[in-house]
Amino acid sequence: MSRDTVLVAVLISSAIMVAVQFWASAYSDRHGRRGIFILGAALTGLSAFALFPLVSTGNFWLSVLGISAGLSFVGMMYGPQAAFFTELFSTEVRYSGASLGYQLGAIVGGAFAPAIATFLRAEYSVFWVAVYMALASILTIISVASLSETYKTSLTEES
C-alpha cells in the first residue's frame, strides 16, 4: 500500500478510536475504571497478533480492520485514563502525582518502545513485535489490577 493509503487507513481508525474513547470514558464513569482498562489491555495484547497479518495482506479494508481494532482497544484504556490517574491521589498531591506518574511512565514505557519494536522486526519478525506488545499488555493488566477502584471516589475527599 502507498503511504497515502496507509495514512487514510490510520485516519479512519483514529476516528473510530475517538468514538470508543468517549464510550469507554462514559462506561467507566458508571461501572468503574479498572474493568474497562483491564479489558482494553487484554484486547490490545491479543489484537497485536492479528494486526500485523491483516496489514501485511496489502488489502485496504483488512488494514483498516486491524488498525481500528488495535486503536479501539487502546482507546478503552486511554478514555478513562485521566480520571483514573487523577482519582488515585489525594487533593494535596493530585496534580503532581498524576502528572509525574503519567510522564515517567511515558518516558520509561514509551521512549524505548519504537526502538525495541524496530529491533525485533529487523532481527526476528513482526511476530516478536506482537509478543512484545502482548507482554506490555500483561504488565498493564498486572499494574491496574493492583490498584484500587476509583470511580466512586469524590475528588473533594481524600483518596
RORO-754712 format. One record per residue: residue in one letter; x, y, z of N, C-alpha, C in turn. Coordinates in steps of 0.1 Angstrom, whole numbers, padded with zeros to 4 digits, always signed. Layout:
N
aXYZXYZXYZ;...
! end
This chain:
159
m+0008-0012+0000+0000+0000+0000+0009+0012+0000;s+0004+0023-0006+0011+0035-0007+0011+0042+0007;r+0019+0052+0009+0020+0059+0021+0006+0066+0023;d+0001+0072+0013-0012+0079+0014-0023+0070+0018;t-0023+0058+0012-0034+0048+0016-0033+0044+0030;v-0020+0042+0035-0018+0039+0049-0023+0050+0058;l-0020+0062+0054-0025+0074+0062-0040+0075+0063;v-0047+0072+0052-0061+0072+0052-0066+0061+0061;a-0060+0049+0061-0064+0038+0070-0062+0042+0085;v-0051+0049+0088-0049+0053+0101-0059+0064+0105;l-0062+0073+0096-0072+0084+0098-0086+0078+0102;i-0090+0069+0094-0103+0062+0096-0103+0055+0110;s-0092+0048+0113-0091+0041+0125-0090+0050+0137;s-0084+0061+0135-0083+0071+0146-0096+0077+0149;a-0104+0080+0139-0118+0085+0141-0126+0075+0149;i-0125+0062+0146-0132+0052+0154-0127+0052+0168;m-0114+0053+0170-0108+0053+0183-0114+0064+0192;v-0116+0076+0186-0122+0087+0193-0135+0084+0199;a-0144+0078+0190-0157+0073+0195-0156+0063+0206;v-0147+0054+0205-0145+0044+0215-0140+0050+0228;q-0132+0060+0227-0127+0067+0239-0139+0074+0247;f-0148+0080+0239-0159+0087+0246-0168+0076+0253;w-0170+0065+0245-0178+0054+0251-0172+0048+0264;a-0158+0046+0263-0151+0040+0274-0151+0049+0286;s-0150+0062+0284-0150+0072+0294-0163+0072+0301;a-0174+0072+0294-0188+0072+0299-0190+0059+0307;y-0186+0048+0301-0188+0035+0307-0181+0035+0321;s-0168+0039+0321-0160+0039+0333-0166+0048+0344;d-0173+0059+0340-0180+0067+0350-0191+0060+0357;r-0198+0051+0350-0209+0043+0356-0205+0030+0362;h-0195+0023+0356-0192+0010+0360-0178+0007+0366;g-0170+0017+0366-0156+0016+0371-0146+0017+0361;r-0134+0021+0365-0123+0023+0356-0114+0011+0354;r-0112+0003+0364-0103-0009+0363-0108-0019+0353;g-0120-0022+0353-0125-0033+0344-0124-0030+0330;i-0128-0018+0326-0126-0014+0312-0112-0012+0308;f-0104-0007+0317-0089-0006+0315-0083-0019+0312;i-0086-0029+0321-0080-0042+0320-0085-0049+0307;l-0098-0048+0304-0103-0053+0292-0096-0047+0279;g-0094-0034+0279-0087-0028+0268-0073-0033+0267;a-0066-0035+0278-0052-0040+0278-0052-0054+0273;a-0061-0063+0277-0061-0077+0273-0064-0077+0258;l-0074-0070+0253-0077-0070+0239-0066-0064+0230;t-0059-0054+0236-0047-0048+0229-0037-0059+0227;g-0034-0066+0237-0023-0077+0236-0027-0087+0226;l-0040-0091+0227-0044-0102+0217-0045-0097+0203;s-0049-0084+0201-0051-0079+0188-0037-0077+0181;a-0027-0076+0189-0014-0074+0183-0010-0085+0173;f-0015-0097+0177-0012-0109+0168-0020-0109+0155;a-0031-0102+0155-0039-0101+0143-0035-0089+0134;l-0030-0078+0141-0027-0066+0134-0017-0067+0123;f-0006-0073+0125+0004-0074+0115+0001-0083+0103;p-0005-0094+0105-0010-0102+0094-0021-0095+0086;l-0030-0088+0092-0040-0081+0085-0034-0069+0076;v-0025-0062+0082-0019-0051+0075-0010-0056+0063;s-0003-0068+0066+0006-0074+0056-0001-0079+0044;t-0015-0080+0044-0022-0085+0032-0021-0075+0021;g-0020-0062+0025-0020-0052+0015-0034-0047+0011;n-0044-0054+0017-0058-0050+0015-0062-0039+0023;f-0067-0028+0017-0070-0016+0025-0080-0018+0036;w-0091-0025+0034-0101-0027+0044-0097-0037+0055;l-0089-0046+0052-0083-0055+0062-0073-0047+0071;s-0066-0038+0065-0057-0030+0072-0065-0021+0081;v-0075-0015+0076-0084-0006+0085-0090-0014+0096;l-0094-0027+0094-0099-0035+0104-0089-0038+0115;g-0077-0041+0111-0066-0044+0121-0062-0032+0129;i-0060-0021+0122-0056-0008+0129-0067-0003+0138;s-0080-0004+0133-0091+0001+0140-0093-0007+0153;a-0091-0020+0152-0092-0029+0164-0082-0025+0174;g-0069-0024+0170-0059-0021+0179-0061-0007+0186;l-0064+0003+0178-0066+0016+0183-0079+0017+0192;s-0089+0010+0188-0101+0010+0197-0098+0004+0210;f-0090-0007+0211-0087-0013+0224-0078-0004+0232;v-0069+0003+0225-0061+0013+0232-0070+0025+0238;g-0080+0028+0230-0090+0038+0234-0098+0035+0246;m-0100+0021+0248-0106+0017+0260-0098+0019+0272;m-0085+0021+0271-0077+0024+0282-0075+0040+0283;y-0073+0046+0271-0070+0060+0271-0082+0069+0275;g-0094+0064+0272-0106+0072+0276-0107+0074+0291;p-0107+0064+0299-0108+0066+0313-0095+0069+0321;q-0084+0070+0313-0071+0071+0320-0070+0084+0328;a-0074+0095+0323-0072+0108+0330-0079+0108+0344;a-0092+0103+0343-0100+0103+0356-0094+0092+0365;f-0090+0081+0360-0084+0070+0368-0071+0075+0375;f-0062+0081+0368-0050+0086+0374-0053+0097+0384;t-0061+0106+0381-0065+0117+0390-0070+0112+0403;e-0079+0103+0402-0086+0098+0414-0077+0089+0423;l-0065+0086+0419-0056+0078+0427-0049+0086+0438;f-0050+0099+0437-0042+0108+0446-0051+0117+0454;s-0046+0120+0466-0054+0130+0474-0053+0144+0468;t-0062+0153+0472-0062+0166+0466-0049+0174+0467;e-0042+0171+0478-0029+0179+0480-0018+0176+0470;v-0018+0164+0465-0008+0160+0456-0013+0155+0442;r-0026+0157+0440-0033+0151+0428-0026+0155+0415;y-0024+0168+0413-0019+0172+0400-0004+0167+0399;s+0004+0168+0409+0018+0163+0408+0018+0148+0407;g+0010+0141+0414+0011+0127+0414+0006+0121+0400;a-0005+0126+0395-0010+0121+0382+0000+0125+0371;s+0005+0137+0372+0014+0142+0361+0027+0135+0361;l+0033+0134+0373+0046+0127+0374+0045+0112+0370;g+0034+0106+0375+0032+0092+0371+0030+0090+0356;y+0022+0099+0350+0020+0098+0336+0033+0100+0328;q+0040+0111+0332+0052+0115+0324+0063+0105+0326;l+0065+0100+0338+0076+0090+0340+0072+0077+0332;g+0059+0073+0333+0055+0061+0326+0057+0063+0311;a+0054+0075+0306+0056+0077+0291+0071+0076+0287;i+0080+0081+0296+0094+0081+0293+0099+0066+0294;v+0096+0060+0305+0101+0046+0307+0095+0036+0297;g+0081+0037+0296+0074+0027+0288+0074+0031+0273;g+0074+0044+0270+0072+0048+0256+0084+0052+0249;a+0094+0057+0256+0106+0062+0249+0114+0051+0241;f+0114+0039+0247+0122+0028+0241+0114+0019+0232;a+0101+0020+0233+0092+0010+0226+0094+0010+0211;p+0095+0022+0204+0098+0022+0190+0111+0015+0186;a+0122+0018+0194+0135+0012+0191+0134-0003+0193;i+0128-0007+0204+0127-0022+0206+0119-0029+0195;a+0108-0023+0191+0099-0029+0181+0107-0029+0168;t+0114-0019+0164+0122-0018+0152+0133-0029+0152;f+0140-0031+0164+0150-0041+0165+0144-0055+0164;l+0133-0058+0170+0126-0071+0170+0122-0074+0155;r+0117-0064+0148+0112-0066+0135+0124-0069+0125;a+0135-0061+0127+0147-0063+0119+0154-0076+0121;e+0156-0079+0134+0164-0091+0137+0156-0104+0137;y+0143-0103+0140+0135-0115+0141+0123-0115+0131;s+0112-0110+0136+0100-0109+0127+0089-0101+0134;v+0079-0097+0127+0068-0089+0133+0061-0097+0144;f+0062-0110+0144+0056-0119+0154+0061-0115+0168;w+0074-0112+0168+0081-0108+0181+0077-0094+0185;v+0073-0086+0176+0068-0073+0180+0054-0075+0186;a+0046-0084+0181+0033-0087+0187+0035-0093+0201;v+0045-0101+0203+0048-0107+0216+0052-0096+0226;y+0060-0087+0221+0064-0075+0229+0052-0067+0233;m+0043-0065+0224+0031-0057+0227+0022-0065+0237;a+0021-0078+0236+0014-0086+0245+0020-0086+0259;l+0033-0086+0260+0039-0086+0273+0037-0072+0279;a+0037-0062+0272+0034-0048+0277+0020-0048+0282;s+0011-0054+0275-0003-0055+0279-0005-0063+0292;i+0003-0074+0293+0002-0082+0306+0007-0073+0318;l+0018-0066+0315+0023-0057+0326+0013-0047+0330;t+0006-0041+0320-0005-0032+0323-0016-0038+0331;i-0020-0050+0327-0031-0057+0335-0027-0059+0349;i-0014-0064+0351-0010-0066+0365-0009-0053+0373;s-0005-0042+0366-0004-0029+0373-0018-0024+0377;v-0027-0024+0368-0040-0019+0370-0048-0028+0380;a-0046-0041+0379-0052-0050+0389-0048-0047+0403;s-0035-0042+0405-0030-0040+0418-0035-0026+0424;l-0042-0018+0416-0047-0005+0421-0061-0007+0425;s-0065+0002+0434-0079+0002+0439-0088+0008+0429;e-0101+0004+0429-0111+0010+0420-0114+0025+0425;t-0115+0034+0416-0116+0048+0420-0128+0055+0415;y-0137+0049+0407-0147+0057+0401-0158+0063+0410;k-0159+0057+0422-0168+0063+0432-0161+0073+0442;t-0149+0075+0439-0141+0084+0448-0145+0099+0445;s-0148+0106+0456-0151+0120+0454-0138+0128+0453;l-0137+0136+0443-0125+0144+0441-0123+0154+0452;t-0133+0157+0460-0131+0167+0471-0127+0160+0484;e-0127+0146+0484-0123+0139+0496-0109+0134+0494;e-0104+0129+0506-0090+0123+0505-0092+0110+0497;s-0082+0107+0489-0082+0094+0481-0075+0084+0489;
! end
